[in-house]
Amino acid sequence: MQRRRFHRGIAWVGGLLLLVLHLDFWRPSRDVLYGGWLPEELAYRLLWILAAFLYLWHFCTRVWVKEDE
């Protein structure tokens, strides 16, 4: 039970963190290319999508599980 509460706390913090990172009003807009072809905004969004995928994987495997009967 204690372990599940810990994972719920991580899920809340992770969800709020993803929300703040998605509403990136604090990031300056720059015209930078990574590797000569990948714009900074696209690279940021790809990393955000990866973080969201990892969050959902953690949520579905650790938090949103069926109770032991």
Sequence and secondary structure as in RCSB ss.txt:
>XXXX:A:sequence
MQRRRFHRGIAWVGGLLLLVLHLDFWRPSRDVLYGGWLPEELAYRLLWILAAFLYLWHFCTRVWVKEDE
>XXXX:A:secstr
 HHHHHHHHHHHHHHHHHHHHHS TTS     EETTTEEHHHHHHHHHHHHHHHHHHHIIIIIS     
